[in-house]
Amino acid sequence: MRPAEETVVRQCAPTLAGIKTGSLFPCPYQSRQQLLADIRRMNRVLVPRGLCLLPMRMDDGRALLYLYRPQALCRDLGDDLACRLLRQAGYPCGSCGQCVARLVQRLRTEEDFPHEVGLFLSYPPEDVQGFIDHRAMDFKCAGLWKVYGDQQRAQALFDRFRRCTQRYCALWQTGLRLEQLAVAV
């Protein structure tokens, strides 16, 4: 379980720390059954701390996993602009669980990556809207996402997330385990 845990720590530190709603990341696997067993074991630690790890897609030894905080996601998706964007993309606004299920369905069946995914990852709705409207062009700056709105706020978040990731990776290297790094919020 340690290699899968290490991937979660490296890829999802801000979500584990409670400063980001969700993280979507690739995870290589040799055995589908072993990866699913690892996810179940990690969820036994994560769920009591307000987190959930889901396999969004699994193809040819590479999974796309989503670690998120359901309560924070419901707050984020309740934003008026976020809800409007989701409705335009065919999501059932009002139910976070159904929105996650729709995202899973889109990731598994559609060729193009759904641009609204940023709403599930703490990206500001105005930046998601800008990305869609400007077709990923004409952005002010880029970090974890392309910024079309408040550049200063985005830069501060990029820095905060980077520092958190560095800190969590260092703590992981000292021997701290997932259950010690996953903050209950």
C-alpha angles and dihedrals in degrees: 000000000000097000092052090045091051090053090052091050093047095045102034109033096128091050092047089049092052097243096106129045099222149351128209116200144161118249123187117221137182097195121037090201092051093049091050090049089050090050091051091049092048091048089057086063098035104045095062086054093054097261134115130195117205134181103231097180136356121198132162100331095322124097129191108218130191122205112188148155107240094202093051091045091056089052092048095046090049090069110113095234092044091051092049092050091048093049090051088054093050100260122146100241115211099045117077092190092054090047090054090047090051091049090051090050092050093047091050099044110028125077096213120068108248108248093208088069087096089072088064092051103053094263110150110258091232089059092049089049091048092050091053096042095045095038091237092306134110096032123160096228140334135226122132085347139008112269122223098155131039104006095183093052091047093050090051090051093047089053093046092050092047092051091047092051092049091049095047093048089051091049090048089053090055090059103264112150132223093261089057094048099045105090118211108228 
